[in-house]
Amino acid sequence: MTSPIPLAEVFRFCPRCGASNETPGDEPFRCAACDFVFYFGPVGAVGGIIANQQRQVLLIRRAKDPGKGEYGLPGGFVDPGESAEIALSREVHEELGLTVTEHQVLVSYPNIYNYRGVALPVLDVFYVCSVDMTETIRAAASEVSCWEWCECDDHVLAQMAFESNRKALELFRETCIDLPGRS
């Protein structure tokens, strides 16, 4: 498998005037023809840490790359015009059919998302969530091959698709923060 191309190297032409980019890979992108400047800032993404009374976490097995077949937290990209909290609720519902009832920010980590050979910089924001446990978990087959309640142990953490997910779960495990809605 080849390494993903950094996003800055993909810009071969100015997105404003169409002039050829003589220095692909420079950050930020600066067009010599029209002085347009483009910063390759990260896109936003969210992940939900949902734990049961036994402190097992709800993990998904990813149905597609990157990380197909590996563990992940329910979550995804923040859509334009959407807050991170709304994205969290939407993604958990889309992927698992569950309604987030409460959430608390745990941590954020940078991530690189290999999308079709291009390395996209991402800022992942992780939340500890409570969900309506009366609802039936329904995995969205297009994104989730299965779901599992897992112990947050080193064996499971080694199978995470993204380092940012692993680090968030390590912090969750170490801090043993109270789950929203529980005392």
SERO-4910 file (N, C-alpha, C, O; in steps of 0.05 Angstrom, whole numbers):
BEGIN
 pado doro    nc1    nc2    nc3   cac1   cac2   cac3    cc1    cc2    cc3    oc1    oc2    oc3
  Met    A     17    -23      0      0      0      0     18     25      0     37     27     16
  Thr    A     12     43    -17     28     68    -19     19     88      3     -4     87     12
  Ser    A     37    105     10     31    125     30     12    146     18     14    152     -6
  Pro    A     -6    157     34    -24    177     23     -8    203     16     12    209     29
  Ile    A    -18    217     -3     -6    242    -12    -16    265      7    -40    267     11
  Pro    A      2    281     18     -7    303     34    -25    322     18    -20    326     -6
  Leu    A    -45    333     31    -65    349     17    -52    372      2    -61    379    -20
  Ala    A    -32    385     13    -19    407     -1     -7    400    -28     -6    417    -46
  Glu    A      1    374    -31     13    366    -56     -8    360    -78     -1    357   -101
  Val    A    -33    359    -70    -55    353    -89    -62    378   -105    -72    377   -128
  Phe    A    -57    402    -94    -64    427   -107    -44    432   -130    -23    444   -125
  Arg    A    -51    424   -154    -35    429   -178    -42    455   -192    -27    466   -208
  Phe    A    -67    465   -186    -76    489   -198    -90    506   -177   -101    496   -158
  Cys    A    -90    532   -181   -103    551   -163   -133    546   -164   -144    547   -186
  Pro    A   -146    543   -142   -175    539   -142   -191    565   -149   -215    564   -154
  Arg    A   -177    587   -148   -190    613   -154   -187    621   -183   -207    627   -196
  Cys    A   -162    620   -194   -158    630   -222   -150    608   -241   -151    612   -265
  Gly    A   -143    584   -231   -136    562   -248   -107    561   -257    -99    543   -272
  Ala    A    -91    580   -248    -63    580   -256    -48    555   -245    -55    545   -224
  Ser    A    -29    546   -260    -13    523   -252      3    529   -226     13    551   -223
  Asn    A      3    509   -208     18    512   -183     46    503   -187     51    479   -191
  Glu    A     65    521   -186     93    514   -191    107    501   -167    128    489   -170
  Thr    A     95    504   -144    108    493   -119     88    476   -103     81    483    -81
  Pro    A     78    454   -114     59    437    -99     73    427    -73     96    420    -73
  Gly    A     58    427    -52     68    418    -26     73    441     -7     75    437     17
  Asp    A     75    466    -18     79    488      0     54    493     17     31    491      7
  Glu    A     58    499     42     36    506     60     41    533     73     62    537     84
  Pro    A     22    551     71     -3    549     56      2    551     26     24    559     17
  Phe    A    -19    544     11    -18    547    -18    -19    577    -24    -36    592    -14
  Arg    A     -1    587    -42     -1    615    -50      1    615    -80     20    605    -92
  Cys    A    -19    628    -93    -19    630   -122     -2    654   -131     -8    676   -122
  Ala    A     18    649   -148     35    671   -158     19    689   -177     26    712   -180
  Ala    A     -1    678   -190    -16    694   -210    -36    713   -198    -39    736   -207
  Cys    A    -51    704   -177    -73    721   -167    -70    727   -137    -88    740   -126
  Asp    A    -49    718   -124    -44    722    -95    -64    709    -77    -66    715    -53
  Phe    A    -79    689    -87    -98    674    -70    -81    657    -51    -62    645    -59
  Val    A    -90    657    -26    -77    641     -5    -97    621      6   -120    628     13
  Phe    A    -89    596      9   -107    575     20    -92    560     42    -70    549     37
  Tyr    A   -103    560     66    -92    545     88   -104    517     90   -128    514     88
  Phe    A    -87    498     94    -95    470     95   -102    462    124    -89    445    135
  Gly    A   -121    476    135   -129    470    162   -145    444    164   -155    434    144
  Pro    A   -146    432    188   -160    407    191   -190    410    188   -201    431    194
  Val    A   -203    388    180   -232    387    181   -240    376    208   -225    362    220
  Gly    A   -264    381    216   -274    372    242   -287    345    241   -301    339    222
  Ala    A   -282    329    261   -295    303    264   -301    298    293   -288    310    311
  Val    A   -319    280    299   -327    274    326   -327    244    331   -330    228    312
  Gly    A   -324    236    356   -326    208    364   -340    206    390   -335    223    408
  Gly    A   -357    187    393   -372    183    418   -363    159    434   -362    137    423
  Ile    A   -356    163    459   -349    141    477   -375    135    493   -383    151    510
  Ile    A   -386    112    487   -411    104    500   -404     80    517   -394     59    507
  Ala    A   -408     82    543   -401     60    561   -427     50    576   -445     65    581
  Asn    A   -427     24    582   -449     13    597   -442     13    627   -421     22    635
  Gln    A   -460      2    643   -455      2    672   -430    -14    680   -418     -9    701
  Gln    A   -422    -33    663   -398    -49    669   -372    -35    658   -351    -47    660
  Arg    A   -375    -11    648   -354      6    637   -342     -7    612   -319     -1    605
  Gln    A   -357    -23    598   -350    -32    572   -358    -10    552   -377      4    557
  Val    A   -342     -7    531   -348     14    512   -360      2    487   -353    -21    479
  Leu    A   -377     17    474   -391      8    450   -373     16    426   -369     39    420
  Leu    A   -362     -5    413   -345     -1    390   -358    -12    365   -374    -30    366
  Ile    A   -350     -1    342   -359    -11    317   -336    -24    302   -313    -18    308
  Arg    A   -342    -42    284   -322    -52    265   -328    -37    239   -350    -37    229
  Arg    A   -307    -23    229   -311     -7    205   -317    -24    180   -303    -44    176
  Ala    A   -337    -16    165   -345    -31    141   -330    -22    116   -332    -34     95
  Lys    A   -315      0    118   -300     10     95   -274     23    103   -270     30    127
  Asp    A   -257     26     84   -231     39     89   -235     69     93   -254     81     83
  Pro    A   -216     82    107   -193     70    120   -200     54    145   -220     60    158
  Gly    A   -185     34    150   -189     18    174   -211     -3    172   -222    -11    192
  Lys    A   -217    -12    148   -239    -32    145   -233    -56    162   -211    -67    162
  Gly    A   -253    -65    178   -250    -88    195   -238    -82    222   -238   -100    240
  Glu    A   -228    -58    226   -216    -51    252   -237    -37    269   -258    -29    260
  Tyr    A   -231    -35    295   -249    -21    313   -248      9    309   -228     20    300
  Gly    A   -271     21    315   -273     50    315   -294     59    335   -310     43    344
  Leu    A   -294     84    341   -315     96    357   -337    105    338   -331    113    316
  Pro    A   -362    104    347   -383    116    330   -377    146    327   -371    159    346
  Gly    A   -379    155    302   -374    183    297   -369    188    268   -372    171    251
  Gly    A   -360    213    262   -354    220    234   -349    249    231   -344    264    251
  Phe    A   -350    258    206   -343    286    200   -366    305    207   -390    298    206
  Val    A   -359    329    215   -378    351    220   -385    362    193   -368    370    177
  Asp    A   -411    364    187   -421    375    162   -420    406    163   -420    418    185
  Pro    A   -418    419    140   -418    449    140   -443    459    154   -466    449    149
  Gly    A   -440    480    170   -462    492    184   -471    477    209   -491    484    221
  Glu    A   -457    456    216   -465    438    238   -446    442    262   -422    444    257
  Ser    A   -456    441    286   -438    442    309   -427    413    314   -438    394    303
  Ala    A   -406    412    329   -395    385    336   -415    368    351   -416    344    347
  Glu    A   -430    381    369   -450    366    385   -472    355    367   -481    332    371
  Ile    A   -481    371    348   -502    361    330   -491    338    312   -504    319    307
  Ala    A   -466    342    303   -453    321    287   -451    295    303   -456    273    293
  Leu    A   -444    297    329   -442    273    346   -469    259    347   -470    234    343
  Ser    A   -490    273    353   -517    261    355   -525    249    328   -535    226    327
  Arg    A   -520    263    306   -527    253    279   -512    227    273   -523    208    264
  Glu    A   -486    228    277   -469    205    270   -476    180    287   -477    158    276
  Val    A   -480    183    313   -487    160    330   -514    149    321   -517    125    320
  His    A   -532    166    314   -559    157    305   -556    143    277   -568    122    273
  Glu    A   -541    155    259   -538    143    232   -524    116    234   -532     97    220
  Glu    A   -503    114    250   -487     89    251   -500     67    268   -497     44    262
  Leu    A   -514     75    290   -523     55    309   -553     57    316   -563     40    330
  Gly    A   -566     77    306   -595     80    312   -601     89    340   -623     86    349
  Leu    A   -581    100    354   -584    108    382   -586    138    384   -574    153    368
  Thr    A   -601    147    404   -604    176    410   -586    184    433   -587    172    454
  Val    A   -568    203    427   -551    214    448   -568    231    466   -581    250    457
  Thr    A   -568    225    492   -584    240    511   -567    261    527   -577    282    535
  Glu    A   -541    255    531   -523    273    544   -495    269    533   -489    247    523
  His    A   -479    289    534   -451    287    524   -433    306    539   -442    327    549
  Gln    A   -408    299    541   -388    315    555   -362    313    539   -353    291    533
  Val    A   -350    335    533   -324    335    518   -303    321    536   -301    327    559
  Leu    A   -289    303    524   -266    289    538   -240    301    529   -224    310    545
  Val    A   -235    302    502   -209    310    492   -211    313    462   -230    304    449
  Ser    A   -191    327    450   -189    328    421   -160    320    414   -141    325    428
  Tyr    A   -158    307    390   -132    299    380   -131    304    350   -151    301    336
  Pro    A   -107    311    340   -104    312    310   -104    284    299    -96    265    313
  Asn    A   -111    281    274   -112    255    261   -106    260    231   -110    282    221
  Ile    A    -97    239    218    -95    240    189   -114    219    178   -112    195    185
  Tyr    A   -131    227    160   -151    209    148   -143    204    120   -142    222    103
  Asn    A   -136    179    114   -127    172     87   -152    167     69   -164    146     69
  Tyr    A   -160    188     54   -183    186     37   -175    183      8   -165    202     -5
  Arg    A   -178    158     -2   -171    152    -30   -143    161    -37   -139    172    -59
  Gly    A   -124    156    -19    -97    162    -25    -88    191    -19    -64    197    -23
  Val    A   -106    207     -8    -99    234     -1   -101    236     30   -120    228     42
  Ala    A    -80    247     42    -78    250     71    -93    276     80    -82    298     76
  Leu    A   -116    273     91   -132    296    100   -126    301    130   -130    283    147
  Pro    A   -118    325    137   -115    331    166   -142    335    179   -160    348    168
  Val    A   -146    323    202   -171    323    216   -166    330    245   -145    323    256
  Leu    A   -185    344    257   -185    348    286   -208    333    297   -231    340    293
  Asp    A   -202    311    312   -223    294    324   -230    305    352   -212    308    368
  Val    A   -255    309    357   -265    317    384   -280    293    395   -299    283    383
  Phe    A   -272    284    419   -284    260    431   -302    268    454   -295    285    471
  Tyr    A   -325    256    456   -345    260    476   -350    234    491   -350    213    479
  Val    A   -355    237    517   -366    215    533   -396    219    532   -406    240    538
  Cys    A   -411    198    523   -439    201    517   -456    182    534   -448    161    542
  Ser    A   -481    191    539   -502    173    548   -522    171    525   -526    191    510
  Val    A   -533    148    521   -553    143    500   -578    131    512   -578    121    535
  Asp    A   -600    133    498   -625    120    506   -621     90    504   -623     79    482
  Met    A   -616     77    526   -611     48    526   -636     31    521   -634      6    520
  Thr    A   -659     44    519   -683     28    513   -685     23    483   -701      7    474
  Glu    A   -669     38    467   -670     35    438   -653     10    430   -634      3    444
  Thr    A   -660     -2    409   -646    -25    398   -623    -15    381   -627      3    364
  Ile    A   -599    -26    385   -576    -18    368   -580    -31    341   -583    -55    338
  Arg    A   -579    -13    320   -581    -22    293   -557    -11    277   -556     13    272
  Ala    A   -539    -29    270   -515    -20    255   -522    -13    226   -536    -29    213
  Ala    A   -513     10    217   -516     18    189   -496      2    172   -472      7    174
  Ala    A   -505    -17    156   -488    -35    141   -468    -21    123   -447    -31    117
  Ser    A   -475      3    114   -458     17     95   -432     27    109   -412     32     96
  Glu    A   -433     30    136   -410     41    150   -400     23    172   -377     25    180
  Val    A   -418      6    182   -411    -11    206   -416    -40    199   -439    -48    193
  Ser    A   -395    -57    201   -400    -85    196   -412    -99    220   -427   -118    217
  Cys    A   -405    -90    244   -418   -100    269   -411    -81    292   -394    -63    289
  Trp    A   -423    -85    314   -417    -70    339   -413    -90    361   -422   -112    361
  Glu    A   -397    -81    381   -391    -98    404   -387    -81    429   -377    -58    428
  Trp    A   -396    -91    452   -389    -80    478   -362    -92    485   -359   -116    486
  Cys    A   -342    -75    489   -314    -85    493   -302    -74    519   -308    -52    527
  Glu    A   -285    -90    531   -269    -80    553   -249    -60    540   -240    -64    518
  Cys    A   -242    -40    555   -223    -20    545   -194    -29    552   -180    -14    566
  Asp    A   -186    -52    542   -160    -63    549   -140    -59    526   -148    -51    504
  Asp    A   -115    -65    531    -94    -61    511    -99    -77    486    -92    -68    464
  His    A   -110   -101    488   -115   -118    465   -135   -104    446   -131   -104    422
  Val    A   -156    -94    458   -176    -79    441   -165    -53    430   -168    -47    407
  Leu    A   -151    -38    447   -139    -13    438   -120    -16    415   -118      1    398
  Ala    A   -106    -39    414    -87    -44    392   -101    -49    366    -88    -48    345
  Gln    A   -127    -54    366   -142    -59    342   -158    -35    332   -174    -37    314
  Met    A   -153    -11    344   -167     13    335   -157     22    308   -133     21    302
  Ala    A   -175     31    291   -168     40    264   -152     66    265   -134     70    247
  Phe    A   -157     83    284   -144    109    285   -130    113    312   -141    107    333
  Glu    A   -106    123    311    -91    129    336   -106    148    354   -105    145    379
  Ser    A   -120    168    342   -135    187    359   -156    173    375   -161    180    398
  Asn    A   -170    153    363   -190    138    378   -178    123    401   -188    123    423
  Arg    A   -155    110    395   -140     95    416   -132    113    439   -136    106    463
  Lys    A   -121    137    433   -113    155    454   -136    165    470   -134    168    495
  Ala    A   -159    170    457   -182    180    472   -192    158    491   -200    164    514
  Leu    A   -192    133    482   -201    111    499   -181    106    522   -189     99    544
  Glu    A   -155    110    517   -136    107    538   -141    128    560   -140    123    583
  Leu    A   -146    153    551   -152    174    570   -177    168    586   -178    172    610
  Phe    A   -198    159    572   -223    152    585   -218    130    606   -228    132    628
  Arg    A   -202    110    599   -196     88    617   -180     98    641   -186     90    664
  Glu    A   -161    116    637   -143    125    658   -157    145    677   -153    144    701
  Thr    A   -174    161    666   -187    182    683   -212    172    696   -221    183    716
  Cys    A   -224    151    685   -249    140    696   -269    162    702   -281    163    723
  Ile    A   -273    180    683   -291    202    687   -319    191    689   -326    171    678
  Asp    A   -336    206    705   -363    198    708   -378    201    682   -373    220    667
  Leu    A   -395    182    676   -411    183    652   -433    204    656   -444    206    678
  Pro    A   -439    219    635   -461    238    637   -487    224    647   -493    202    637
  Gly    A   -502    237    665   -527    226    674   -524    205    695   -545    194    705
  Arg    A   -500    199    704   -496    179    725   -479    191    747   -461    207    742
  Ser    A   -485    184    771   -468    194    793   -455    172    808   -440    177    828
***
